[in-house]
Amino acid sequence: SLKPPEVQVPVHETTAEAVSIDEYLAQRKYMRIDIMKIDVEGGEREAFRGARRTLRSMRPIIICEVLDWVTRPWDYPACEIVSCLRGEDYEWFDFHDDGTISPHEIRSEYPEIRNYLAVPREKLPLVSRWRRE
């Protein structure tokens, strides 16, 4: 993480180069991204800011962790991750153990470690076969 996590065990700091998703994809001349997995330990809001062009043009399906204790050091509640992509016309889904998904209801708190699925509205037909009835 780019921010020290709220943990009781010692952590080791290291330096790493950071680049936005938009910049990374442009440098490598990617023309299409179908799916992205985002797990940046609280930096999701900033990652999505740095992926604005990608979110608006390539419209990838996104698997994303939403977790309050990792967003706390970044001074925002995890529910803002959900709101951020809803603002880009994404629908959120919960994963179930049997491989199905169901519409996600935004919550005020996200205390448990879980991944969620965010799908651009126009790509909802691609995931319809996995929806729980």
Sequence and secondary structure as in RCSB ss.txt:
>XXXX:A:sequence
SLKPPEVQVPVHETTAEAVSIDEYLAQRKYMRIDIMKIDVEGGEREAFRGARRTLRSMRPIIICEVLDWVTRPWD
YPACEIVSCLRGEDYEWFDFHDDGTISPHEIRSEYPEIRNYLAVPREKLPLVSRWRRE
>XXXX:A:secstr
  S  S SS           HHHHHHHTT     EEEE  TT HHHHHHTTHHHHHHT  EEEEE  HHHHGGGT
S THHHHHHHHTTTEEEEEE TTS EEE    S   S  EEEEEEGGGHHHHGGGB  
